[in-house]
C-alpha cells in the first residue's frame, strides 16, 4: 500500500486537492478533521488542564485557544505535545483499516508534515502550492483573518519554496480546478505504474 503524505501552506488549496484524491477513490485521512473531532472528545480534558478556560460547553473553543496562543506562542509546543500523539493514534487506526480493506494507496493529509517530521512515515510527499500573491488573496478573504494572523501562521510553517524542493510531486493550484485535478490524476497514475513496475 502506497502511503502518500499531502501537505501545503495555508491558502494553497490543500483541502480542495485532498478532495480530488478522495473523488478519485483514494481514502484520505484528514488530520485537521481528526483534530476537530478530538476537540469534541479525547482532547477536551488534557487541553482544559493545560489551557484553563479554553473549553466551552464540553468542547475546545478554538477561538479561545487561538487567543491564548497569540498571547503566548511558546504554548504551541505544549498544545502539540497533547494533540500530536492523539492524531497519530487515529492515523495508525486509519492505516490498519485501509490495509485490511486491501487499498493500494491512501493519502495522509497533514498540514504540518515537514514541521513534525511526518515525511519519514510516508512513501511519497505531494506538496500543494501556488503563487504567493494568490495565496495571500485567498487567505485574507477568510472570515476573521488579518494580515497579522496570516504572518503568525506562516511563521510556523516551513517556507513554500523549501516544501516544493523537498516534495516528490507538486500540485500547482494557481491555474484553476481542472488543471489541479489533472495533476492529481497524473500523480495517482504515475504511482500506480511505479508500484506495478516494482511488483
C-alpha positions as CSV (number, residue, x, y, z in Angstrom):
1,X,0.0,0.0,0.0
2,X,1.4,3.4,-1.1
3,X,1.1,6.0,1.7
4,X,1.0,9.5,0.2
5,X,1.7,12.5,2.5
6,X,-0.2,15.5,1.3
7,X,0.8,19.0,2.6
8,X,0.9,22.6,1.7
9,X,0.9,26.0,3.5
10,X,-2.3,27.9,4.4
11,X,-4.3,29.0,1.4
12,X,-2.6,26.8,-1.1
13,X,-5.7,24.7,-1.8
14,X,-4.7,21.5,0.2
15,X,-8.2,20.6,1.3
16,X,-9.5,21.0,-2.2
17,X,-6.7,18.8,-3.5
18,X,-7.4,16.2,-0.8
19,X,-11.0,16.1,-2.0
20,X,-9.7,15.4,-5.6
21,X,-7.8,12.4,-4.3
22,X,-11.0,11.2,-2.5
23,X,-13.1,11.8,-5.7
24,X,-10.6,9.5,-7.5
25,X,-11.4,6.8,-5.0
26,X,-8.4,7.2,-2.7
27,X,-9.1,7.1,1.0
28,X,-7.9,10.3,2.8
29,X,-7.1,10.7,6.5
30,X,-7.6,14.4,7.2
31,X,-5.5,15.4,10.2
32,X,-7.4,18.7,10.6
33,X,-10.8,16.9,10.7
34,X,-9.3,14.5,13.3
35,X,-8.2,17.5,15.4
36,X,-11.8,18.9,15.2
37,X,-13.2,15.6,16.4
38,X,-10.6,15.3,19.2
39,X,-11.5,18.8,20.4
40,X,-15.0,17.4,21.0
41,X,-13.8,14.2,22.6
42,X,-10.5,12.8,23.8
43,X,-8.5,16.1,23.8
44,X,-11.0,18.1,25.9
45,X,-9.7,17.1,29.4
46,X,-6.0,17.5,28.7
47,X,-6.5,20.8,26.8
48,X,-8.6,22.2,29.7
49,X,-5.9,21.1,32.2
50,X,-3.2,22.9,30.1
51,X,-5.2,25.9,29.0
52,X,-7.8,26.7,31.6
53,X,-10.8,28.5,30.1
54,X,-10.2,27.0,26.6
55,X,-13.1,24.6,26.9
56,X,-16.7,25.8,26.5
57,X,-19.8,23.6,26.6
58,X,-17.8,20.5,26.8
59,X,-15.6,21.1,23.8
60,X,-12.4,23.0,23.0
61,X,-13.2,26.5,21.8
62,X,-10.8,27.1,19.0
63,X,-11.1,30.9,19.2
64,X,-10.3,31.0,22.9
65,X,-7.4,28.6,22.3
66,X,-6.1,30.9,19.5
67,X,-6.2,33.9,21.8
68,X,-4.2,32.1,24.3
69,X,-1.6,31.0,21.7
70,X,-1.4,34.6,20.3
71,X,-0.6,35.9,23.8
72,X,1.9,33.2,24.4
73,X,3.3,31.5,21.2
74,X,5.5,29.3,23.3
75,X,2.4,27.4,24.3
76,X,2.2,25.9,20.7
77,X,4.7,23.3,21.8
78,X,2.6,22.3,24.8
79,X,-0.6,22.0,22.7
80,X,1.3,19.9,20.1
81,X,2.5,17.6,22.8
82,X,-1.1,16.9,23.7
83,X,-2.6,16.8,20.2
84,X,0.0,15.1,18.0
85,X,0.1,11.7,19.8
86,X,-3.8,11.5,19.7
87,X,-3.7,12.4,16.0
88,X,-1.0,9.8,15.4
89,X,-3.1,7.1,17.2
90,X,-6.1,7.8,14.8
91,X,-3.7,7.8,11.8
92,X,-2.5,4.3,12.7
93,X,-6.1,3.1,13.1
94,X,-6.9,4.5,9.6
95,X,-3.8,2.8,8.0
96,X,-4.7,-0.5,9.6
97,X,-8.3,-0.3,8.4
98,X,-7.1,0.5,4.8
99,X,-4.6,-2.3,4.8
100,X,-7.4,-4.7,5.9
101,X,-9.5,-3.3,3.0
102,X,-6.6,-4.1,0.6
103,X,-6.3,-0.5,-0.5
104,X,-3.5,0.1,-3.0
105,X,-3.0,3.7,-2.0
106,X,-4.0,6.1,0.8
107,X,-3.5,9.8,1.5
108,X,-2.5,11.3,4.8
109,X,-3.5,14.9,4.7
110,X,-1.0,16.5,7.2
111,X,-0.8,20.3,7.3
112,X,2.5,20.4,9.3
113,X,4.1,17.4,7.6
114,X,7.6,18.7,7.4
115,X,7.4,20.6,10.6
116,X,6.6,17.4,12.6
117,X,8.9,15.1,10.7
118,X,5.9,13.1,9.3
119,X,7.6,12.8,5.9
120,X,9.6,9.9,7.5
121,X,6.4,7.8,7.8
122,X,5.0,8.2,4.3
123,X,6.3,6.8,1.0
124,X,5.8,9.9,-1.2
125,X,5.2,13.6,-0.4
126,X,2.8,15.7,-2.5
127,X,3.0,19.5,-1.9
128,X,0.1,21.7,-2.8
129,X,1.3,25.2,-3.9
130,X,0.5,28.3,-5.8
131,X,1.9,31.8,-6.4
132,X,2.3,33.8,-3.1
133,X,0.0,36.6,-4.3
134,X,-2.8,34.1,-5.0
135,X,-2.2,32.5,-1.6
136,X,-2.3,35.9,0.2
137,X,-5.5,36.9,-1.5
138,X,-7.2,33.5,-0.7
139,X,-6.2,33.7,3.0
140,X,-7.2,37.3,3.6
141,X,-10.6,36.6,2.2
142,X,-11.3,34.1,5.0
143,X,-13.6,35.4,7.8
144,X,-11.7,36.7,10.8
145,X,-8.3,36.6,9.1
146,X,-5.9,39.5,9.5
147,X,-2.5,40.2,7.9
148,X,-1.0,39.8,11.4
149,X,-2.7,36.4,12.0
150,X,-1.6,35.3,8.5
151,X,2.0,36.3,9.3
152,X,1.9,34.3,12.6
153,X,0.6,31.2,10.8
154,X,3.3,31.5,8.0
155,X,6.0,31.8,10.7
156,X,5.2,28.4,12.0
157,X,5.1,26.8,8.6
158,X,8.1,25.6,6.5
159,X,8.5,28.1,3.6
160,X,6.7,27.1,0.4
161,X,10.0,27.1,-1.6
162,X,11.5,24.6,0.7
163,X,8.4,22.4,0.7
164,X,8.5,22.4,-3.1
165,X,12.2,21.5,-3.2
166,X,11.6,18.5,-0.8
167,X,8.5,17.2,-2.5
168,X,8.2,14.2,-4.7
169,X,5.3,15.9,-6.6
170,X,3.9,19.4,-6.6
171,X,0.3,20.2,-7.4
172,X,0.0,23.9,-8.5
173,X,-3.5,25.1,-7.8
174,X,-2.9,28.6,-9.3
175,X,-4.4,27.6,-12.7
176,X,-7.9,26.6,-11.8
177,X,-9.6,23.4,-10.6
178,X,-9.4,21.4,-13.7
179,X,-5.7,21.9,-14.1
180,X,-5.2,20.8,-10.5
181,X,-7.4,17.8,-10.9
182,X,-5.4,16.7,-14.0
183,X,-2.2,16.9,-11.9
184,X,-3.8,14.8,-9.1
185,X,-4.9,12.1,-11.6
186,X,-1.4,12.1,-13.2
187,X,0.2,11.6,-9.8
188,X,-2.1,8.6,-9.0
189,X,-1.4,7.1,-12.4
190,X,2.3,7.6,-12.0
191,X,2.4,6.0,-8.5
192,X,0.3,3.0,-9.6
193,X,2.6,2.5,-12.7
194,X,5.6,2.7,-10.4
195,X,4.2,0.2,-7.9
196,X,3.3,-2.2,-10.8
197,X,6.9,-2.0,-12.2
198,X,8.3,-2.7,-8.7
199,X,6.0,-5.6,-8.0
